[in-house]
């Protein structure tokens, strides 16, 4: 039994029955039903047949939902997760060398000359691997992120995205995290998640990096302070020689049409961020999340990035501009006397604008 969860329609589990002789894995969906008299029954439906010679249930990729590890007829190990979707596994084991003492050892991706023929004695994330020569090894397959923010954002998007996209994001995260050797250092897991999100949903960095500067001197380092820009208009500093101004990179227009799911992703991350604002001890995690929110918002909703930039000034470099959605979002329609009528390309709303050298520009909605 594995993958017991609410799938959006039913509270269901998956039952896998492996027949080693025919090298076949039979899978069934078990759905619990309750009638008007509150009598419970189980509805069984056949899912599919997969090639396999052994199967075991372990907690591998999610905290409260268990996956299945299966052995393919050719000896390859595979995880069944998010239903019957597959993630191939490559285990690292100890090299058997008679010239080394027990305290020495090395690692290898495959045991030389050994073929996996079964898995047994599964307990939580641990399972025993059985080889064709009768030898056995014990391994732990725990691919659950240790970082709370990473785990939480995966759960939030699991309730937001369609099943296929949710699996693609989770698999991409595991692949990126694997390339970092499943490091649990501070910030690594969330960086891997952000890289996976960018890969799956074609999210690119819109701002150019700051040019390299010599920060060995405190005077030059001061130009990178957010206070440097905020206090430039202070009359008390008008006659002082200030550090050279740091050029803020301007976001460029997204090179391609944004992915259709970026809007629900942005809303889910925004809601999660608003919730984290109420927990003071998670402000450091919030800053990391806000940086991702702004990165998504700059593609489809620059005003949301403006909102979070005001709450967390260090979340992103510079302020959102119209360059993120086009060269100029307003177009002139007509003018009468001192009033100019313009329309906004994105929203389609019409505005009336009056310009005066004494009061500046006044803009109000015409609808």
DOBA-64980 format. One line per field, with one value per residue: x negated, y, z negated of N, C-alpha, C in turn. Coordinates in pm, whole numbers, padded with zeros to 5 digits. Layout:
n.u	X,...
n.v	Y,...
n.w	Z,...
ca.u	X,...
ca.v	Y,...
ca.w	Z,...
c.u	X,...
c.v	Y,...
c.w	Z,...
REM end
This chain:
n.u	-00085,-00053,-00096,00126,00372,00561,00674,00785,01030,01108,01058,00806,00608,00321,00278,00028,-00058,-00299,-00413,-00657,-00727,-00606,-00704,-00556,-00378,-00086,00147,00381,00652,00777,01063,01228,01564,01868,02199,02546,02634,02409,02248,01942,01748,01518,01404,01272,01051,00896,00574,00310,00067,-00267,-00613,-00795,-00982,-00989,-00865,-00824,-00703,-00787,-00881,-00977,-00988,-00800,-00655,-00426,-00313,-00347,-00576,-00645,-00901,-01040,-01173,-01302,-01281,-01540,-01702,-01714,-01641,-01347,-01143,-00801,-00592,-00369,-00128,-00150,-00381,-00719,-01046,-01376,-01630,-01961,-02181,-02435,-02694,-02901,-03230,-03341,-03635,-03900,-04152,-04126,-04081,-03814,-03754,-03816,-03716,-03518,-03316,-03072,-02870,-02741,-02728,-02992,-02947,-02714,-02365,-02054,-01786,-01570,-01371,-01331,-01205,-01124,-01128,-01003,-01206,-01403,-01538,-01603,-01829,-01843,-02072,-02179,-02369,-02312,-02391,-02325,-02226,-02179,-01994,-01910,-01655,-01589,-01450,-01335,-01303,-01489,-01468,-01234,-01090,-01124,-01001,-00742,-00666,-00660,-00444,-00238,-00228,-00162,00106,00194,00106,00170,00166,-00038,-00219,-00291,-00429,-00639,-00771,-00850,-01015,-01214,-01321,-01432,-01629,-01798,-01873,-02001,-02227,-02361,-02447,-02257,-02270,-02223,-02282,-02244,-02002,-02056,-01872,-01639,-01738,-01779,-01514,-01414,-01565,-01463,-01195,-01228,-01329,-01121,-00906,-00998,-01129,-01314,-01603,-01540,-01682,-01998,-02312,-02484,-02764,-03102,-03264,-03511,-03503,-03660,-03713,-03551,-03415,-03342,-03189,-02973,-02814,-02661,-02468,-02125,-02044,-02193,-02074,-01822,-01864,-01970,-01842,-01840,-01863,-02066,-02281,-02355,-02582,-02790,-03046,-02957,-02958,-03027,-02753,-02548,-02455,-02135,-02016,-01801,-01500,-01444,-01228,-01034,-01162,-00993,-00655,-00490,-00455,-00146,-00073,-00201,-00058,00131,-00072,-00210,-00008,00028,-00227,-00235,-00020,-00122,-00344,-00219,-00109,-00339,-00435,-00321,-00460,-00714,-00967,-01030,-01112,-01353,-01336,-01116,-01219,-01374,-01175,-01026,-01200,-01181,-00909,-00902,-01057,-00892,-00672,-00765,-00743,-00472,-00305,-00405,-00335,-00287,-00540,-00635,-00483,-00586,-00849,-00843,-00782,-00994,-01279,-01529,-01480,-01495,-01685,-01663,-01363,-01041,-00964,-00802,-00927,-00919,-00682,-00656,-00767,-00625,-00340,-00120,00085,00144,00461,00637,00664,00796,00802,00647,00651,00556,00640,00577,00499,00462,00262,00249,00460,00676,00825,00942,00798,00788,00575,00418,00189,-00021,-00244,-00275,-00148,-00226,-00153,00168,00361,00641,00904,01114,01327
n.v	-00118,00223,00582,00706,00938,01248,01309,01528,01459,01216,01022,00820,00519,00342,00013,-00222,-00519,-00751,-00983,-01194,-01410,-01371,-01126,-00890,-00606,-00544,-00288,-00119,00100,00210,00325,00486,00467,00611,00550,00669,00577,00580,00362,00211,00136,-00015,00083,-00072,-00029,-00113,-00007,-00003,-00216,-00281,-00338,-00527,-00683,-00681,-00510,-00245,-00043,00284,00580,00834,01078,01259,01401,01294,01120,00811,00648,00407,00172,00004,-00283,-00315,-00553,-00564,-00502,-00238,00031,00202,00477,00501,00764,01040,00921,00695,00780,00782,00787,00744,00568,00583,00425,00475,00276,00083,00001,-00324,-00431,-00644,-00563,-00353,-00231,-00265,-00012,00150,00262,00319,00479,00392,00401,00171,-00165,-00364,-00610,-00699,-00753,-00614,-00788,-00775,-00610,-00568,-00590,-00324,-00018,00272,00503,00331,00041,-00295,-00408,-00665,-00881,-01059,-01250,-01332,-01163,-00882,-00543,-00256,00038,00389,00589,00888,01159,01393,01738,01919,02182,02411,02613,02540,02287,02368,02537,02359,02200,02389,02459,02212,02198,02380,02358,02172,01809,01693,01905,01956,01721,01740,01968,01883,01666,01796,01956,01758,01656,01878,01922,01682,01716,01889,01727,01664,01856,02009,02256,02596,02759,02623,02424,02573,02734,02539,02465,02706,02717,02492,02568,02783,02649,02470,02640,02825,03057,03342,03536,03874,04102,04257,04163,04344,04551,04451,04563,04730,04649,04670,04898,05093,05322,05286,05059,05166,05267,05057,05033,05040,05270,05467,05546,05624,05854,06048,06281,06431,06742,06798,06656,06769,06926,06757,06527,06244,05879,05720,05691,05404,05226,05127,04821,04791,04619,04407,04344,04043,03771,03590,03464,03463,03177,03006,02924,03082,03285,03163,03048,03272,03389,03190,03184,03447,03450,03267,03415,03636,03508,03424,03666,03713,03572,03629,03501,03389,03571,03589,03371,03462,03679,03547,03408,03624,03732,03542,03569,03831,03790,03627,03797,04018,03934,03902,04057,04339,04530,04387,04311,04562,04609,04416,04494,04732,04640,04467,04592,04492,04273,04264,04403,04737,04904,04797,04863,05008,04876,04606,04512,04630,04883,05123,05154,05310,05472,05749,05888,06110,06471,06745,07081,07139,06881,06549,06247,05917,05567,05252,04991,04727,04680,04796,05009,05351,05675,06011,06287,06569,06827,07051,07314,07401,07226,06981,06660,06533,06243,06055,05808,05744,05578
n.w	00000,00083,00139,00013,-00006,00023,00335,00457,00548,00433,00130,00138,00186,00316,00421,00462,00621,00663,00899,00919,01085,01335,01378,01328,01215,01056,01020,00816,00746,00443,00303,00046,-00046,-00171,-00258,-00273,-00517,-00659,-00634,-00557,-00270,-00036,00271,00551,00817,01122,01215,01373,01540,01461,01545,01316,01049,00778,00487,00248,-00022,-00114,-00300,-00119,00048,-00049,-00345,-00480,-00305,-00156,00068,00333,00379,00647,00819,01131,01406,01519,01309,01228,01000,00902,00807,00729,00733,00657,00745,01001,01117,01225,01080,01143,00959,00834,00648,00402,00291,00062,00155,00218,00121,00071,-00012,-00180,-00510,-00755,-00845,-00639,-00314,-00017,00232,00474,00766,00847,00737,00815,01055,00934,00930,00866,00723,00560,00302,-00047,-00389,-00460,-00638,-00741,-00600,-00530,-00365,-00268,-00029,00201,00364,00662,00598,00349,00147,-00074,-00138,-00342,-00309,-00315,-00194,-00196,-00086,-00161,-00199,-00442,-00513,-00636,-00498,-00227,-00225,-00294,-00082,00128,00052,00059,00332,00431,00383,00556,00825,01131,01142,01309,01354,01093,01025,01211,01118,00862,00923,01073,00871,00702,00872,00910,00645,00597,00757,00595,00402,00209,00010,-00309,-00397,-00507,-00321,-00081,00004,00062,00265,00458,00504,00613,00846,00975,01011,01184,01406,01484,01538,01717,01619,01607,01507,01478,01433,01479,01336,01074,01154,01093,00799,00602,00283,00068,-00070,-00311,-00231,00040,00006,-00120,00081,00162,-00023,-00121,-00242,-00124,00120,00028,-00122,00042,00118,-00108,-00264,-00449,-00362,-00131,-00070,-00103,-00002,00159,00181,00500,00719,00722,00999,01062,01180,01459,01506,01784,02062,02055,02237,02369,02401,02092,01875,01842,01588,01406,01283,01088,00933,00838,00681,00485,00361,00272,00085,-00100,-00183,-00307,-00525,-00660,-00745,-00988,-01171,-01366,-01413,-01171,-00988,-00850,-00676,-00535,-00390,-00203,-00064,00036,00221,00424,00484,00590,00814,00972,00990,01135,01394,01458,01288,01206,01012,00783,00707,00643,00414,00229,00232,00093,-00161,-00216,-00161,-00079,00076,00353,00625,00711,00838,00957,01297,01588,01785,01751,01854,02099,02338,02307,02123,02156,02395,02606,02678,02746,02725,02550,02508,02208,02123,02155,02302,02234,02275,02109,02204,02105,01915,02044,01953,01953,01910,01785,01817,01679,01720,01547,01485,01227,01048,01134,01263,01293,01261,01336,01323,01600,01611
ca.u	00000,-00130,-00033,00259,00392,00674,00623,00868,01164,01139,00958,00773,00475,00283,00232,-00058,-00082,-00405,-00421,-00795,-00741,-00568,-00769,-00445,-00326,00054,00179,00524,00691,00872,01133,01322,01695,01961,02334,02633,02643,02273,02174,01825,01708,01398,01421,01145,01043,00767,00503,00226,-00034,-00403,-00716,-00867,-01002,-00981,-00810,-00815,-00651,-00877,-00864,-01095,-00990,-00703,-00655,-00314,-00264,-00451,-00598,-00681,-01026,-01025,-01290,-01270,-01340,-01683,-01775,-01712,-01552,-01264,-01043,-00669,-00548,-00263,-00053,-00236,-00488,-00845,-01173,-01482,-01723,-02096,-02230,-02578,-02721,-03040,-03306,-03394,-03775,-03964,-04277,-04097,-04029,-03674,-03737,-03837,-03610,-03495,-03179,-03053,-02729,-02687,-02813,-03051,-02905,-02594,-02237,-01947,-01675,-01455,-01375,-01256,-01222,-01116,-01087,-01005,-01282,-01509,-01498,-01712,-01848,-01888,-02146,-02167,-02463,-02267,-02431,-02225,-02275,-02074,-02009,-01804,-01618,-01516,-01465,-01246,-01384,-01494,-01435,-01090,-01032,-01121,-00895,-00612,-00631,-00625,-00309,-00145,-00212,-00095,00249,00222,00074,00218,00083,-00156,-00315,-00340,-00531,-00755,-00844,-00911,-01125,-01323,-01385,-01515,-01745,-01890,-01924,-02097,-02353,-02428,-02476,-02154,-02322,-02124,-02335,-02143,-01969,-02083,-01751,-01549,-01800,-01750,-01373,-01398,-01620,-01368,-01078,-01267,-01347,-00993,-00811,-01069,-01146,-01451,-01639,-01509,-01774,-02140,-02383,-02560,-02904,-03192,-03323,-03606,-03436,-03756,-03708,-03418,-03348,-03279,-03086,-02856,-02729,-02572,-02368,-01996,-02032,-02261,-01977,-01707,-01898,-02039,-01772,-01843,-01937,-02184,-02391,-02367,-02716,-02890,-03088,-02900,-03015,-02975,-02619,-02537,-02354,-02038,-01983,-01661,-01448,-01412,-01105,-01050,-01187,-00889,-00526,-00497,-00382,-00009,-00056,-00273,00039,00166,-00193,-00234,00093,00001,-00344,-00195,00060,-00215,-00424,-00135,-00096,-00468,-00457,-00266,-00547,-00839,-01092,-01052,-01136,-01466,-01281,-01027,-01300,-01412,-01055,-00987,-01287,-01121,-00781,-00931,-01108,-00775,-00583,-00819,-00707,-00329,-00238,-00511,-00288,-00301,-00680,-00643,-00425,-00678,-00972,-00823,-00787,-01128,-01360,-01646,-01438,-01534,-01760,-01587,-01218,-00976,-00934,-00718,-01007,-00888,-00565,-00664,-00838,-00536,-00212,-00013,00083,00227,00575,00677,00644,00889,00751,00535,00675,00511,00701,00486,00551,00362,00265,00267,00591,00781,00895,00912,00765,00774,00454,00400,00053,-00035,-00381,-00277,-00102,-00276,-00061,00277,00411,00756,00971,01228,01430
ca.v	00000,00347,00701,00726,01081,01308,01346,01634,01405,01106,00977,00692,00460,00255,-00119,-00285,-00663,-00788,-01125,-01207,-01510,-01309,-00993,-00797,-00536,-00506,-00175,-00097,00218,00180,00446,00461,00527,00608,00571,00755,00521,00591,00236,00232,00030,00016,00064,-00113,-00008,-00152,00106,-00044,-00317,-00230,-00443,-00522,-00814,-00665,-00379,-00216,00091,00360,00725,00877,01214,01345,01380,01213,01034,00712,00608,00267,00145,-00120,-00334,-00351,-00683,-00553,-00470,-00094,00072,00315,00521,00538,00875,01120,00821,00592,00846,00716,00858,00643,00580,00529,00422,00469,00173,00064,-00085,-00443,-00452,-00720,-00502,-00244,-00268,-00230,00131,00219,00234,00414,00478,00365,00410,00036,-00271,-00431,-00748,-00732,-00709,-00611,-00877,-00759,-00521,-00629,-00536,-00178,00047,00417,00535,00231,-00082,-00389,-00440,-00804,-00895,-01190,-01344,-01361,-01058,-00781,-00417,-00173,00176,00484,00677,00999,01272,01499,01855,01951,02324,02428,02695,02459,02187,02435,02589,02243,02160,02492,02447,02085,02225,02486,02319,02042,01697,01673,02012,01937,01617,01791,02059,01805,01588,01889,01993,01647,01645,01988,01896,01571,01771,01955,01619,01670,01939,02072,02383,02702,02821,02541,02355,02669,02772,02430,02476,02821,02679,02399,02645,02860,02556,02412,02742,02919,03182,03391,03656,03990,04213,04229,04173,04466,04540,04422,04681,04707,04677,04660,05023,05117,05430,05226,04966,05244,05289,04942,05037,05094,05405,05561,05598,05685,05984,06136,06410,06496,06871,06797,06591,06831,06982,06655,06441,06112,05772,05716,05634,05269,05219,05020,04755,04802,04493,04406,04273,03898,03738,03506,03473,03398,03052,03031,02890,03174,03363,03092,03030,03399,03408,03095,03231,03571,03413,03208,03524,03713,03428,03425,03798,03712,03488,03706,03425,03340,03685,03560,03286,03545,03757,03456,03383,03748,03744,03459,03631,03944,03736,03585,03912,04106,03881,03913,04157,04419,04604,04301,04324,04692,04592,04343,04573,04831,04570,04410,04666,04418,04151,04270,04523,04832,04904,04755,04971,04966,04794,04464,04476,04692,05010,05222,05088,05404,05529,05869,05875,06241,06579,06857,07188,07097,06743,06447,06118,05807,05434,05157,04877,04599,04666,04845,05120,05483,05772,06150,06341,06712,06866,07191,07332,07430,07112,06857,06584,06467,06132,05991,05713,05797,05476
ca.w	00000,00087,00195,-00046,-00020,00092,00467,00512,00574,00341,00035,00200,00173,00427,00380,00562,00602,00755,00935,00971,01190,01462,01379,01347,01099,01071,00933,00797,00669,00336,00263,-00064,-00025,-00285,-00207,-00353,-00652,-00712,-00619,-00474,-00178,00041,00416,00611,00961,01179,01273,01486,01515,01482,01531,01189,00986,00633,00450,00104,-00050,-00201,-00304,-00047,00100,-00116,-00489,-00529,-00197,-00127,00207,00352,00450,00723,00890,01269,01444,01549,01186,01196,00893,00941,00711,00777,00651,00720,00819,01061,01191,01190,01062,01134,00846,00848,00511,00378,00191,00021,00245,00154,00158,-00036,-00055,-00271,-00640,-00772,-00870,-00514,-00218,00089,00280,00615,00802,00860,00685,00930,01079,00860,00987,00766,00757,00471,00186,-00157,-00525,-00456,-00763,-00718,-00479,-00512,-00295,-00241,00112,00219,00489,00723,00539,00213,00052,-00104,-00193,-00398,-00264,-00351,-00083,-00256,00004,-00209,-00236,-00585,-00528,-00656,-00392,-00106,-00241,-00296,00050,00210,00015,00106,00477,00460,00379,00655,00962,01181,01096,01392,01327,00956,01030,01285,01029,00754,00979,01107,00745,00656,00960,00877,00510,00610,00809,00482,00306,00105,-00100,-00396,-00445,-00510,-00194,00037,00049,00124,00392,00551,00541,00701,00976,01037,01052,01302,01518,01527,01584,01806,01545,01625,01433,01561,01404,01495,01209,01051,01193,00982,00738,00494,00157,-00042,-00144,-00367,-00158,00157,-00041,-00159,00198,00177,-00129,-00079,-00297,-00035,00215,-00039,-00183,00137,00124,-00238,-00256,-00535,-00292,00001,-00047,-00133,00108,00135,00265,00637,00722,00774,01104,01037,01306,01498,01560,01926,02093,02059,02377,02428,02335,01961,01859,01797,01447,01318,01206,00964,00851,00769,00576,00378,00289,00204,-00032,-00196,-00240,-00400,-00647,-00729,-00805,-01124,-01254,-01372,-01406,-01035,-00900,-00761,-00570,-00455,-00297,-00095,00014,00105,00338,00529,00521,00677,00941,01050,01011,01239,01525,01488,01205,01144,00896,00665,00667,00577,00280,00143,00223,-00013,-00289,-00232,-00063,-00030,00144,00493,00662,00792,00828,01083,01391,01700,01877,01733,01932,02231,02340,02248,02110,02186,02529,02615,02767,02796,02630,02556,02423,02122,02079,02250,02275,02266,02236,02059,02295,02039,01852,02131,01892,02006,01808,01825,01757,01695,01683,01508,01438,01083,00969,01190,01346,01223,01340,01273,01410,01673,01611
c.u	-00089,-00044,00110,00277,00523,00623,00701,01009,01204,01024,00920,00630,00448,00228,00150,-00083,-00182,-00407,-00558,-00808,-00709,-00626,-00666,-00405,-00183,00084,00330,00544,00798,00932,01235,01452,01778,02100,02415,02645,02506,02201,02059,01795,01585,01424,01285,01152,00903,00702,00421,00132,-00171,-00501,-00794,-00879,-00997,-00931,-00808,-00768,-00743,-00837,-00989,-01095,-00896,-00689,-00548,-00255,-00376,-00454,-00628,-00813,-01011,-01157,-01244,-01333,-01488,-01765,-01777,-01609,-01477,-01167,-00913,-00615,-00446,-00174,-00147,-00346,-00623,-00961,-01282,-01578,-01857,-02161,-02382,-02602,-02868,-03109,-03363,-03537,-03846,-04091,-04254,-04045,-03884,-03653,-03758,-03720,-03603,-03351,-03177,-02906,-02666,-02784,-02862,-03006,-02779,-02471,-02130,-01833,-01555,-01480,-01287,-01283,-01223,-01066,-01111,-01085,-01391,-01454,-01622,-01714,-01906,-01952,-02142,-02264,-02427,-02306,-02320,-02293,-02156,-02097,-01890,-01779,-01528,-01544,-01372,-01332,-01375,-01454,-01284,-01026,-01022,-01011,-00757,-00572,-00599,-00482,-00205,-00121,-00150,00056,00291,00208,00145,00117,-00045,-00262,-00373,-00449,-00657,-00839,-00917,-01031,-01244,-01396,-01478,-01640,-01847,-01954,-02025,-02230,-02431,-02454,-02382,-02202,-02208,-02180,-02229,-02124,-01985,-01955,-01655,-01606,-01774,-01604,-01352,-01453,-01526,-01245,-01109,-01280,-01212,-00903,-00880,-01084,-01291,-01475,-01620,-01607,-01918,-02211,-02459,-02703,-02993,-03256,-03419,-03540,-03531,-03757,-03565,-03341,-03277,-03169,-02959,-02761,-02634,-02466,-02238,-01977,-02094,-02163,-01864,-01737,-01972,-01974,-01772,-01923,-02063,-02305,-02423,-02508,-02828,-02925,-03046,-02972,-02955,-02844,-02619,-02424,-02263,-02002,-01834,-01613,-01416,-01287,-01130,-01061,-01079,-00760,-00532,-00413,-00245,00013,-00132,-00178,00084,00045,-00221,-00134,00067,-00119,-00314,-00116,-00027,-00300,-00345,-00117,-00225,-00498,-00410,-00352,-00685,-00966,-01119,-01077,-01252,-01422,-01190,-01105,-01342,-01293,-01015,-01074,-01232,-00989,-00805,-00982,-00993,-00689,-00634,-00780,-00561,-00258,-00343,-00465,-00293,-00445,-00702,-00592,-00525,-00811,-00961,-00828,-00926,-01221,-01476,-01609,-01480,-01607,-01674,-01438,-01158,-00945,-00846,-00795,-00976,-00769,-00566,-00738,-00754,-00397,-00095,-00027,00184,00339,00613,00650,00746,00844,00633,00548,00635,00574,00607,00550,00434,00373,00300,00409,00705,00859,00851,00890,00763,00659,00448,00262,00049,-00174,-00389,-00241,-00153,-00172,00044,00337,00529,00828,01091,01341,01464
c.v	00124,00458,00720,00873,01123,01361,01458,01590,01301,01085,00835,00649,00377,00125,-00178,-00430,-00707,-00940,-01149,-01305,-01452,-01169,-00883,-00736,-00492,-00394,-00151,00032,00178,00311,00413,00538,00516,00641,00657,00706,00517,00456,00260,00109,00077,-00016,00039,-00094,-00044,-00029,00063,-00154,-00259,-00345,-00425,-00663,-00804,-00524,-00367,-00072,00162,00508,00787,01026,01310,01304,01280,01122,00939,00679,00459,00259,00010,-00155,-00376,-00486,-00678,-00512,-00323,-00066,00198,00347,00549,00644,00957,01029,00714,00654,00799,00815,00752,00673,00520,00539,00420,00369,00162,-00034,-00203,-00469,-00525,-00656,-00385,-00298,-00221,-00081,00212,00190,00341,00405,00452,00368,00273,-00063,-00355,-00575,-00788,-00676,-00718,-00701,-00859,-00655,-00583,-00554,-00384,-00125,00197,00446,00434,00106,-00167,-00424,-00580,-00817,-01040,-01293,-01378,-01257,-00955,-00654,-00335,-00028,00259,00578,00785,01124,01386,01619,01885,02095,02342,02506,02617,02356,02250,02482,02474,02197,02260,02479,02314,02101,02328,02437,02191,01932,01682,01779,02000,01832,01667,01883,01982,01725,01679,01933,01883,01632,01755,01965,01782,01620,01847,01856,01624,01746,02003,02199,02491,02763,02735,02479,02452,02719,02666,02435,02592,02790,02583,02472,02724,02771,02508,02517,02855,03057,03224,03512,03776,04104,04168,04245,04305,04448,04521,04551,04640,04748,04666,04785,05050,05224,05376,05128,05040,05266,05173,04938,05095,05236,05509,05624,05673,05826,06078,06274,06484,06626,06873,06737,06659,06878,06882,06577,06298,06007,05774,05640,05496,05264,05099,04953,04764,04668,04508,04324,04124,03853,03655,03522,03399,03271,03080,03003,02983,03256,03289,03066,03157,03419,03314,03140,03359,03541,03351,03316,03607,03639,03430,03559,03802,03631,03553,03622,03367,03454,03660,03469,03366,03625,03672,03427,03505,03769,03662,03517,03746,03896,03691,03706,04003,04061,03912,04023,04243,04495,04519,04303,04456,04684,04524,04417,04677,04766,04517,04476,04588,04293,04148,04401,04612,04817,04859,04877,04918,04880,04646,04420,04538,04823,05120,05162,05179,05454,05643,05846,06009,06345,06689,06962,07137,06952,06647,06314,06008,05677,05345,05030,04746,04581,04711,04961,05252,05580,05912,06211,06491,06749,07015,07209,07361,07307,06979,06792,06519,06362,06069,05905,05778,05695,05435
c.w	00000,00146,00144,-00077,00044,00225,00533,00540,00470,00242,00076,00171,00298,00369,00494,00527,00708,00775,00999,01086,01328,01478,01403,01214,01130,00973,00934,00716,00569,00286,00155,-00039,-00153,-00232,-00303,-00497,-00721,-00717,-00522,-00389,-00101,00187,00478,00762,01009,01244,01395,01443,01551,01474,01401,01133,00833,00604,00298,00089,-00149,-00199,-00244,-00012,00029,-00262,-00532,-00423,-00156,00021,00212,00424,00518,00789,01029,01304,01476,01428,01150,01087,00935,00828,00784,00682,00728,00805,00869,01146,01137,01178,01049,01019,00883,00711,00508,00266,00160,00116,00167,00203,00045,-00089,-00150,-00403,-00651,-00789,-00744,-00421,-00113,00132,00429,00646,00817,00798,00802,00940,01006,00931,00879,00813,00664,00364,00078,-00286,-00526,-00590,-00748,-00589,-00448,-00445,-00271,-00093,00123,00357,00537,00667,00395,00111,00037,-00156,-00239,-00356,-00309,-00235,-00139,-00173,-00034,-00250,-00385,-00613,-00533,-00543,-00261,-00113,-00234,-00157,00146,00179,00066,00256,00517,00458,00483,00797,01003,01148,01176,01366,01186,00953,01101,01198,00920,00806,01014,00980,00696,00742,00931,00740,00513,00663,00702,00369,00185,-00018,-00178,-00459,-00430,-00371,-00072,00092,00117,00257,00498,00596,00639,00840,01049,01088,01179,01425,01572,01591,01662,01743,01555,01536,01525,01541,01425,01362,01197,01100,01071,00932,00628,00364,00038,-00127,-00188,-00289,-00033,00118,-00078,-00041,00222,00068,-00075,-00131,-00203,00064,00145,-00087,-00087,00142,-00009,-00229,-00339,-00466,-00160,00031,-00076,-00006,00077,00218,00404,00640,00785,00876,01079,01169,01334,01555,01707,01949,02102,02203,02443,02349,02202,01956,01798,01649,01353,01232,01080,00874,00772,00655,00458,00295,00212,00077,-00140,-00262,-00338,-00531,-00727,-00793,-00950,-01220,-01260,-01356,-01267,-00936,-00805,-00646,-00478,-00352,-00177,-00003,00095,00228,00455,00576,00619,00813,01031,01086,01122,01379,01557,01409,01135,01020,00769,00616,00597,00434,00185,00129,00112,-00151,-00318,-00130,-00005,00049,00290,00519,00748,00772,00960,01169,01503,01800,01864,01815,02070,02223,02275,02243,02141,02329,02538,02716,02828,02690,02656,02457,02343,02076,02191,02210,02324,02222,02197,02141,02226,01988,01942,02074,01954,01891,01870,01749,01784,01643,01653,01449,01289,01000,01022,01278,01258,01314,01270,01374,01475,01679,01468
REM end
